[in-house]
Amino acid sequence: MQTYRYRVPPTYGSERIKDQAGDLVGLRKVSIQGLMESNGVEFAEGSSVIYDPSEPAVTVTNTPNQIKAVDAYMEATFDRPVDKRRMNRN
């Protein structure tokens, strides 16, 4: 397993709530692991994803192949190169 910390926008993991006119009325937190899984990232036993709103950052522990999938997801989601830092050397 490898652990990487990814920088994300402060609103990452939030779903916009709009009224019937389409105006933004609030934000609702959503499962970040669920977002990643719906975009092809797999989380086997021992894998995890933790959101730290104070950074804001997401820390992902997963296999090397799934870290590559997280990289691809992050690049596609934010339309920019991944900003990540390795957290351990397992």
Contact map, one row per residue, 1 for C-alpha under 8 A:
111000000000000000000000000000000000000000000110000000000000111100000000000000000000000001
111100000000000000000000000000000000000000000000000000000000111100100000000000000000011111
111110000000000000000000000000000000000000000000000000000011110000000000000000000000011100
011111000000000000000000000000000000000000000000000000000011100000000000000000000001111100
001111100000000000000000000000000000000000000000000000001111000000000000000000000001111000
000111110000000000000000000000000000000000000000000000001111000000000000000000000111100000
000011111000000000000000000000000000000000000000000000111100000000000000000000000011000000
000001111101000000000000000000000000000000000000000000011100000000000000000000000000000000
000000111111000000000000000000000000000000000000000000011000000000000000000000000000000000
000000011111000000000000000000000000000000000000000010010000000000000000000000000000000000
000000001111110000000000000000000000000000000000000000000000000000000000000000000000000000
000000011111110000000000000000000000000000000000000000000000000000000000000000000000000000
000000000011111000000000000011110000000000000000000000000000000000000000000000000000000000
000000000011111100000000001111000000000000000000000000000000000000000000000000000000000000
000000000000111110000000001111000000000000000000000000000000000000000000000000000000000000
000000000000011111000001111100000000000000000000000000000000000000000000000000000000000000
000000000000001111100001111100000000000000000000000000000000000000000000000000000000000000
000000000000000111111111110000000000000000000000000000000000000000000000000000000000000000
000000000000000011111111100000000000000000000000000000000000000000000000000000000000000000
000000000000000001111110000000000000000000000000000000000000000000000000000000000000000000
000000000000000001111110000000000000000000000000000000000000000000000000000000000000000000
000000000000000001111111000000000000000000000000000000000000000000000000000000000000000000
000000000000000001111111100000000000000000000000000000000000000000000000000000000000000000
000000000000000111100111110000000000000000000000000000000000000000000000000000000000000000
000000000000000111100011111000000000000000000000000000000000000000000000000000000000000000
000000000000000111000001111100000000000000000000000000000000000000000000000000000000000000
000000000000011110000000111110000000000000000000000000000000000000000000000000000000000000
000000000000011110000000011111000000000000000000000000000000000000000000000000000000000000
000000000000111000000000001111100000000000000000000000000000000000000000000000000000000000
000000000000111000000000000111110110000000000000000000000000000000000000000000000000000000
000000000000100000000000000011111110000000000000000000000000000000000000000000000000000000
000000000000100000000000000001111111000000000000101000000000000000000000000000000000000000
000000000000000000000000000000111111100000000001100000000000000000000000000000000000000000
000000000000000000000000000001111111110000000000000000000000000000000000000000000000000000
000000000000000000000000000001111111111000000000000000000000000000000000000000000000000000
000000000000000000000000000000011111111111000000000000000000000000000100100000000000000000
000000000000000000000000000000001111111111100000000000000000000000000000000000000000000000
000000000000000000000000000000000111111110000000000000000000000000000000000000000000000000
000000000000000000000000000000000011111110000000000000000000000000000000100000000000000000
000000000000000000000000000000000001111111000000000000000000000000001000000000000000000000
000000000000000000000000000000000001111111100000000000000000000001001100100000000000000000
000000000000000000000000000000000001100111110000000000000000000001000000000000000000000000
000000000000000000000000000000000000100011111111000000000000010001000000000000000000000000
000000000000000000000000000000000000000001111110000000000000010000000000000000000000000000
000000000000000000000000000000000000000000111110000000000000000000000000000000000000000000
100000000000000000000000000000000000000000111111000000000000110000000000000000000000000000
100000000000000000000000000000000000000000111111100000000001111000000000000000000000000000
000000000000000000000000000000001000000000100111110000000011110000000000000000000000000000
000000000000000000000000000000011000000000000011111000000111100000000000000000000000000000
000000000000000000000000000000000000000000000001111100000111000000000000000000000000000000
000000000000000000000000000000010000000000000000111110011110000000000000000000000000000000
000000000000000000000000000000000000000000000000011111111110000000000000000000000000000000
000000000100000000000000000000000000000000000000001111111000000000000000000000000000000000
000000000000000000000000000000000000000000000000000111111000000000000000000000000000000000
000000100000000000000000000000000000000000000000000111111000000000000000000000000000000000
000000111100000000000000000000000000000000000000001111111100000000000000000000000000000000
000011111000000000000000000000000000000000000000001111111110000000000000000000000000000000
000011110000000000000000000000000000000000000000111100011111000000000000000000000000000000
001111000000000000000000000000000000000000000001111100001111100000000000000000000000000000
001111000000000000000000000000000000000000000011110000000111110000100000000000000000000000
111100000000000000000000000000000000000000000111100000000011111000100000000000000000000000
111000000000000000000000000000000000000000110111000000000001111101100000000000000000000000
110000000000000000000000000000000000000000000010000000000000111111100000000000000000000000
110000000000000000000000000000000000000000000000000000000000011111110000000000000000000000
000000000000000000000000000000000000000000000000000000000000001111111000000000000000000000
000000000000000000000000000000000000000011100000000000000000011111111100000000000000000000
010000000000000000000000000000000000000000000000000000000001111111111110000000000000000000
000000000000000000000000000000000000000000000000000000000000000111111111000000000000000000
000000000000000000000000000000000000000110000000000000000000000011111111100000000000000000
000000000000000000000000000000000001000010000000000000000000000001111111110000000000000000
000000000000000000000000000000000000000000000000000000000000000000111111111000000100000000
000000000000000000000000000000000000000000000000000000000000000000011111111100000000000000
000000000000000000000000000000000001001010000000000000000000000000001111111110000000000000
000000000000000000000000000000000000000000000000000000000000000000000111111111100100000000
000000000000000000000000000000000000000000000000000000000000000000000011111111111100000000
000000000000000000000000000000000000000000000000000000000000000000000001111111110000000000
000000000000000000000000000000000000000000000000000000000000000000000000111111100000000000
000000000000000000000000000000000000000000000000000000000000000000000000011111110000000000
000000000000000000000000000000000000000000000000000000000000000000000000011111111000000000
000000000000000000000000000000000000000000000000000000000000000000000000001101111100000000
000000000000000000000000000000000000000000000000000000000000000000000000001000111110000000
000001000000000000000000000000000000000000000000000000000000000000000010011000011111000000
000001100000000000000000000000000000000000000000000000000000000000000000000000001111100000
000111100000000000000000000000000000000000000000000000000000000000000000000000000111110000
000111000000000000000000000000000000000000000000000000000000000000000000000000000011111000
011110000000000000000000000000000000000000000000000000000000000000000000000000000001111110
011110000000000000000000000000000000000000000000000000000000000000000000000000000000111110
011100000000000000000000000000000000000000000000000000000000000000000000000000000000011111
010000000000000000000000000000000000000000000000000000000000000000000000000000000000011111
110000000000000000000000000000000000000000000000000000000000000000000000000000000000000111
